Amino acid sequence: MLWVLFLLAAWAVAGTACTRLCLAAVRAAAVDADTGRGRELTLYEAAFLSGGPRRVADVTLVAMARQRRLLLAHTGWATVVDPRGRDEMERSVIGAIGPEGQSRIAPVRATAAAADPVRGIAEGLVRAGLAVPDSARTTVATAVRQVRVAAVAVLGLGVAALLTPLPPDMPRHLVALWFALPLALTLSCLAVARVEIHPYSRWASPAGQRLLGALTRTADGAADDRTYLTSVAVRGVRAIGEPDLRAAFAHRESHDRPTGGAQGA
């Protein structure tokens, strides 16, 4: 009756993996059910949820440039006009430019994105359930992968059971049918997960994505400064309308791309 041991092992593998997936999905749904209702995102929060730390730095640079407190040249250089930052992010950008008051945009962006103010924004969004924490970002995805591995394991155990000697009164197709049950369990869990479990973006949880969706709808059509910056926050620098300012960020993007040799600053 060696095949029975294989069958028990198949049920144990399938049951454990499917239970983990169900628990991960339930926890994610419980957190997201009422999270963010009635809450409004700040400009920096919207930028983080849409594009992460570097998007926050981009929005700060654009906001300061539109207010003529920072000059962003089409050559990819940033120059400080007003050294008094109005919030922590602006002070972080000014500090990243340095005491000479001028620097390339690419290193300023990288330094500001790694600064304490951005980490504070990220931590606040994680606590609010709007951003995906590093520890939980792949919880559901990991559980799905475990179910896939379990399905393969059940199939392998079934093949191994069919290759072992069976009692004369036990037809092999009946053994295969027994193993089809845990295999069907794993495959059905994967099918349900594909349909029902909400995908996480890299930065925003489903609750954060809902708020971003509402913010994106309000960013269409209006032309005031707040709406303009909101559009940059959720869509990135491609939403910039001014040709010179857009050229500055296009130069930044080409500077960020890795090349075969070293680049001078």
N, C-alpha and C positions, 0 to 999 in steps of 0.2 A: 504493500500500500504506500509505496514511496511517493506516488503521484499526489496523495492526500497532503503530504508535507509541503510539496510544491504549491498546492492549491492554497493552503493556509498562509504560506509566505506571500503568495500573490495578493490575497485579501488584506494581509497586514500592510503591505506596501501601498496598495491602492487606497485603503481606508485612511491611512495616516496622511498621505499626500492630499487627498480630497478634503479631509477635515481641516488641514492647515490652510488650504485655499479658501474654504468657506469662512473660517474664522478671520482671515486677513480681509476678505471682502466685507464681512459684517462690521469689523472695526472701522474700516475706511468709510462705510456708509453711515455709521453712527456718528463719526466725527464731522462728516460733511453735511448731515441732514439740515441742521439749523445754523451752521457756521456762516458768518458774514451777513446775515439778514439785517437790513437797516444800517449797514456800515458803509461809509464812503471812503474810497481810497485816496490817499494823497498822491501828488504827482510822482514823487519818488517811489512810493509803493507800487503804483501802476507800472512804472518803468522796470522795477525789479521783477515783478511777476511776469512781465512780458518778455524781458530779455536778460535778466540777471544783473549782476553788479556793473558790468560795463555799460548797460543801457542807462543805469542811474547816472553814471558819469557823463554820458552823452547828453542827457536831458539837462543836466546842470550846465554844461558848456553852452548848449544852445540857448538856454534861458538867460545866461549872463551876456551872451553875445547880442541877443535881441534887445537887451536893456542897455547896450553900449557900455557895459562895465568890463567887458572882455572883448578883445579883437581877435577873431579867428581868420587868418589870412588864407587865401586860396592855395598858398604854397605849403600849407600844413603846419603853420606856426601859430601859437597862442601868445597873446601879449596882454598883460594886466593893465586895465585903464583905471579901475577903482579897486584899491587893495582891501577894501572893507567888505568882507563876506557877510551876507545877510542871514545865513544859517550854517550849520556844521558842514553840509556838503559843499557849499560855496567856499568856505574857509579851507576845506580839504583840497579843493581844486587849486586855489591860490597858493596854498602851501606846496602842492605838487609842481607848480610852475617854477617855484624857487625864488630866491631873493633878487635875482636879476630882472624878474618880471617878464621873462620871455622863455619859451620852451617849445619843442615840437609837441603836437597834439597827442601823438601815439603814447609816449611815456607818461604824459599827464593823465591821460585816460586810464592807463594801466595802474598807476599809483593811486589815483582817486578811487578806482573800483575796489582796491584792496584795503582801503582805509577803514578806520573804526566806524565812521558814520554809516557806511554801507552794511557793515556787519550788524550794527544796531537795527537797521531797517529789516534785514533778513530775520534776525531773532524775533523781532516784534511780529512779523508776518507768520512765522512758524508758530509762535504762541497763540496767535489768533486763528490758526488752522487754515490760513489762506495760502501759505507756501509749503512746499514739500520739504521736510527735514531730511538731511543727508541719511540719517539712520533708517528712515521709513520710505525713502524715495523708490526703492525697488522691492518693498515687502510683497506686494501683490504679484509683481512680475516674477519674483523668486519663487513664490508659491505655484505659479503657473508652470514654471520650468520644472519644478519638482513633480507635478502631476504628469507632465510629458515624459519625464524619466520613469515614473511609475508605470505608465502605459507600456513603455518599451520593456521594462522589467517583467511585467505581467505576461507580455507576449513571449519573452524569453523563457520564463518559467513554464509556460504552457507547452512550448516546443520541447523543453527538457522532459516534462512529464510524459509527453507522447512518445519520446524516445526510450523511456524506461520500460522494463517488462511489466505488463499489466495482467491482472487475473483473467483467466479464460472467459469468465462471465461478464467482463467489463469491456464494452465496445469502445474503441478509441474516439468515435465521434461524440460519445457521451462525456468523455473526459474533456474534449475540446469545448463542449457546450458549458461545462462547469467553469472553465477558464474564461469563456466569453463574458461571463457575468461581471467579474472585476474589471475586465477590459472595457466593457460597456460603461461601467461606472466612471472610469477615468476619462473616456472620450466624451461622455455627456457633460462632465464637469468642465472640460475644456471648451465645449460648445457653448455652455451657459456663460462661462467667463468671457468668451469673445463677444457675446451679445450684451450682457448685463453690466459688466464691470467697467466703470468710467475710466478712460485713459488719463494718466497724469502727464502733464507737460513736464519739461525739465525743471521749471521753477514754481508754477502755480498748481495748487491742489484743485479739485473740481469746484470747491467753493470759491477759490480765487479766480478760476476761469469764468464762473458765472458773473462775478463782479466786473471782470475785464470785458465780458461781452456787453454788459450794459454800458460800460464806459465807452466802448468803441462806437456804439450807436449814437451816443451823445456827441461824439467827436466829429460826426459827419455834418457838413453843411455850414456850420457857424465859422466866423472868421476872427473872433476875439483871441487875445493872446493866450488865455488859459486853455481854450479849446485847441489852439495851434500846438501848444506844448503837450497837451494830452495826446494829440495825434502822434507826435514824435515819440512819446513814452510808449504807446501801445504798438506802433508800427515801425519804429526805428528811424534812422537818419534818412531813409528813403522818403519819408514824409516831409522833409524840409523843402520849402518852396523857393527860397532865395538862391539864385545861381551861385553867388560867391560863397555863401555859407555851405552850400551843398558841395562845392568844389573842395572846400577845406576838409570836409569829412571824407570825400572820395580819395583825397591825397592821403588821409590817415589810414584808410582801408588798404591802399596799395602799400603803405609803409608797414602795416601789420603783417602782411603776407610773408612767410618765410622764403628766403632765397638761398642760393648756393653759397654766397659769401657773407661776410659781416657787413652791416650797414652802419654808417656813421650817424650820430645824432646831430 
